[in-house]
């Protein structure tokens, strides 16, 4: 333990941050330091996971703009991953960034005691681009945290115990979120999970009806069904047309709340402000995040129907949760800027048009390499390419980084 060494480390890296241009020596040191630091102080598994590091050179990102990120050597990369959905509006979009900079020059974080106005304005604006009577908002910092709030809200509002989710679903990696998740990879190491969770086949409304019927028949109470409108982590699985509509009907039939996790599918990415709008479905609770912060700030949250805000939550607004940084002024300014940009530039339309172009081109590649590419699927700019073997996908990713 040495405070002097800590000071030397931060002085060094902040010197890099404050520089307008890095020297060749700086660049080499940053790359090597990054590899050493991840190996020793974070987790060497990250280096094995990163497809870019598995090539002959270790790429360390340093700058970004528009659709590109740049490594320390000035090499530009087209960002096809988009931070798992963060960068729908591009990297450091100047029309959004200027609002965040203006807010930073005024106030960064809130007092926790007085009313911070941006939070209220953001909730009001969000209610205007979401379906039905969705209106009450609660802002958080990460996707899993938003899902936790959705689960807690469904429980306290319904009095029910059980949650029904889908095989292959992904809702984050906190304990509650992986419990309703549908991937063994993330669940098995932490078993037993939060109890009273069962899974149905995604895209099969009849399976959902049978499951709810069985739970009801044995006297179990269900708090909510939680689904992604399009499954992301599972491989961009688009359900059959009308699936969300049928799910809504089934939930109403059994008196069960519906939670739609729009963290990856929302903010125009899939061709509408939120994917549920493609079928005019109003969930009881909706989560949002990723691009909600405009690619500038982290902000997530839930929006719900007023009827779910039962008396205990009105009597104690901190009962649902009290994230220290949730809905802070900087994050809210970014989200307000993101909504402004999305509406003014009709981002859903742009995503539909660009998505059609990309999917068309990828399907031509699939036809050209029928033994390599199994399927191309998606909606808007949420697109997946499934290879016949995982190794093919890794090889393609490595080759693209190496070009």
N, C-alpha and C positions, 0 to 999 in steps of 0.2 A: 504494500500500500504506500503510495507516494503522491501527495498533492502536487509536488513539483513536476513529476512526470506527467500527471494528468494535464497540468497547465501547458507543458511542452507539446503534448499531443493536440490539444485544442488550438493552441497558437498556430501550429503547423497547418492544420486543416482549414482554419478560418483564413489563414493567409492565402490558401488556394481559392477559397470562396470569394475573397475580396479582390482577387486579381482580375484584370480585364482579359489577360491572355496567359496561358500556361507555357512555361519553358519545356523543352524536350526532357530535361531532367525531372521536372515536376510530373510530367505525364507518365514516365516510367515508374516513378516512385508511387504515384497514385494507384497504378495497376497492380504493382507488386504488394503494396500495403493492403490493398483491398482483398487480394487473395489470402494474404497472411492473416488479416483481421477476421475474415469469415471462417478460416480454418481454426483459429485459436479462440475467438471471442464470440462467435455467433453460432455457427453449426456447419461443419464441413459438408454436410449433406446438401446444402444449398449450391455448392460448387458442382457437385455431381448432377444435381437437378437441372441447373442452367444449361440450356442447349448451346448458348453462345460460348460458355466456358469450355465446353467439350470439344471445341475446334482447336486449331493450333495456337490461336491467340485468345486471350481473355478480354472480352469487351467490357469496358466500364463506362456506363452512361454518364454524361456530364451536362449536356444541354438538350433542349427540345424546342420544337416550333412546328406549327401546322400539323402535318401528318408524319413528322419525322422525329427521331431522337438521334443524338450525336454522341459518339464515344469521345474519350479524352484526346484521341488523335485526329479528331475532326471528321471521322468516317460517319456518313449519314445512313440511317436505316429507315425504310418505310415501316411504320408501326402497324402491322396487321393484327397484332394481339389486342391493341388498344387498352392495355392495362386491365384486361378482363371486363371491358365495358366502361372504363373511366372516361376515355377520350372521344366520345361521340362528337363533341364540338371542336376537336383538335387539341393540340398541345399549346398551352399558354395562350388561348384565344384572346386577342387584345381587347375585344369588345366586352369580355367578361372580366379580364384581369384588371382593367381600369377601375371597375367598381370596387374590387377587393383592395386595390392600392389606396383608393380614396377613403375607404372605411378604415384601413390600417392607419392612415394619417390622422384619423379622428379618434378611434377607439378600437382596440384589438379584441379584448375579452370583456364579458359582462360582469357586473358586480355581484350577481347571485341574489340580490335583494330588491333592487329597483326593477321596473319593467323595461326590458330591452325591446324597442319597437320593431326592429327588423324581423324578429321571430313571429310577431303577430301578422305583419304584412306578408311574410312568406307563406304562412299557413293559409291566409285568405287567398293569395294568388294560386296556391296549389289546389285549393278547393274548386277553383274555376276551370282547371284542366283535367280534373278527375271525374269519373262518372257518378250519376245519381246524387245522393245526399252525403257523400263522403265529405267531411268537414273538420272534424277534430284531429289535430296533429300533435305528434310527440316526436321531437328531434333527437337523434342519437349520433354516434360517431362512426360506427362500422356496421356492416351488413348483419353480422350475427347478433349484434346488440339490438338492432331493429327487430329481428325475428324474435328474440327473447321477449321484447316488449309486446309484440303481437300475441305470443302464446299466453303471457300473463294477463293481457287484457281480455282475451277470449275466455280464460278460466274464471276471472273474477266477474265478468259480465254474464256468463252463462251458468255458472255453478257446476258445469260439467267437468269431467275428469279426463276423458280420452281425447287423443288427437289422432286423426287419420291423415297419413301422408302417402307419398308414392315411392315405389321402388325406383331407384336411380335419382331421386330428388336430391337437391343440394340447397341448404339454407344457412350454411356457415359452420363454424367449428367450435363454438362454445358448447357446453354440455347439453343445454336444451336444444340447440340448433342441430347438433349431430344426432340427437335422439329422434328428431322428426326427419332427419336426412335418410336417404335410402341407399347409401353406399357402404358396403361392409368394410372397405378399406379404412374409412374414418371411424366406424363404430366399434369394430372388434377390439382394438387396443384399450378401449375405455369401458367395456362392459363391466357391470350392468349399466344400462342407460337409465334415463328418467323413465319411470314406469308409465303405463297406460298410453302406449303408442303402438299403432298397428299400421301396416303398409298395404296399399293396393297397387294393381297394375296401372301404370300411367297410360292415359289415353283410352282406358276401358271404363266407361261410365257405369256399365252394368256391374262391374266388380265393386265399384264404390257403393252402389245401391245394396248389393248383397251384404257387404261388410257392415254398413250402418244398420241394416235390418237385423243381422245377427247380434250386434251389440245391444240394440234396443230390445230384442227378444229375451236376452238374459239379464235385463235390468241395468245395463251400464249406461251412463250418461256421457255424451260426447260434447266436448267444448268446441271443437272446430275441425274442419278439413283444411289442410294447408298444401298448396300446390304452386308450382311455377307454371305460368302460361305457356312457356317453352322451356324445356329442361336444358340448362346450360352445361353444367359440369358433366352430365351424362352423355354429352355429345351433340348438342343442339338438336334435341328431339322435339319435333313439331307435332302436336297431337292432331287427330282428325278434325276437320271443320265441324263446328257445332259442339265440340267437347266441353268447352267452358260453359256454354249455354245450358247443356244438360246437367253439368255439375251443379250449377246454380239452382236449377229446378230440384235436384235431388236434396241439396242442403235445405232448401225451403220446405220440402216435403217432410223431412225428418226434424226440422227445427234446429238445425246445426249452423253455426257461423262458418262462413267461407273466408279464409285468408288467402290472398293471392300475393305471392312473392315476386314483385316486379323490379327487384334490385338490378338484375341484368337486362331485363326486357324493356324497361321504361325509358322515359326521356327521349322518345322519338326513334330509338334505335331499330325497332322492329316494324316501323311504318305507321305508327300512331303514337300519340303522346304516351299512352300506356297500352300494353298489348290487350288488356281486357276490353278496351274500346273497339277492337276489331270485331267483337261479337256483342257489343253493347251490354256487357255484363258488369254489374256493380257488386264487388265483394263487400263483405262487412268490414274487413280490415285489409289494407294494402300496404305492403312495405315498398320502400324505394331507396335508391342509393346510387353508387357508381357515378354515372354522369350527372347526377343531381347536383354535384358540387362544381360542375362546369370544367372538370379536369384541373381545377385550381386548388380546391379545398376539400377535405373529407367531411361529408355530411350525409347522414342517412335518416331514416325515420319511418313512422307509420302514420297513416291517415285512416280514420274510421268513422262509421256512422255514429251520430250523437247518442243513439239509444244504448251504445256500449259503455258510455261514460256514466256508470252507475253511481249512486249516491256516495259510497265510500271514496271514490276517486275525486268527486267534487269537494268532499269535506277535507281530503288530504291529497293535494295535487302531487305530492312527492311519493305517494303510495306505489304508483306504477314503476317509478324509477327516478333517479336524480343524477344523471351523468354530468359531471362537472363541466365538460366542454360541449355538451350537446346543445345545438342551436346557438352557438356563440356568434357574435356579430360578424366576424370575418367569414365564417362558413355560410351564414345566412346571406351575406352580400354576394357571395359566389353563386349560391343557389338562385337567388333573385336574378342575377345576371344570366344564368343558364336558361331560366324560363323565358326571359326577355329575348335572348338570342334564338331559342328554339321556336318561339311563336313568330317573331319577326321574319325569320328566314325560312319558315316552314320546313324545319329539319325532318319531320316524318316523311314528307314528300321526297326530299333529297335522299333519305335513306332507302326509300322504296326504289327510286330510280337507279341509284348507285348499286343497290343490292341486286336488282334485275340484271344489270350489266355484269357484275362479278359472278353471279351464279351462272349466267349464260356462258361466260368464258371458262369457268371451272368445269361445267358440264361437257364442254368441248374437249377439255383435257381428259376428262373421265372416259369419253368415247375413244380418245386416242390411245389411252393406256388402260384398257378394260381389266387387266389382271393386277393393276396396282391400286386404282381408285375404285372403291366399292360404291360410294354414293356421295352426292353433293346435296345439301339441304339447308334450309334456313328461311328467314323472313327478314326483309330489310337488310340491315348490315349486321345481323346476328347469323353468321354463316359457319357451317361446319363441313369439313371434308373428311370422310371416313375411308381409311385405307384398309386393304385386306389384311395387312400385318402392321402391328405397331411400329416395327422396325422401319418400315417404309416412311412413316410420318417423321420419325426422328431423323432419318437420313435426309429427308427433304428440308427439315428445319436447319440442320447443320450446314447443308449445302448453301442455303439461302444466306445464312450468316457469313459464310466463307466467301461469297461472291464479291 
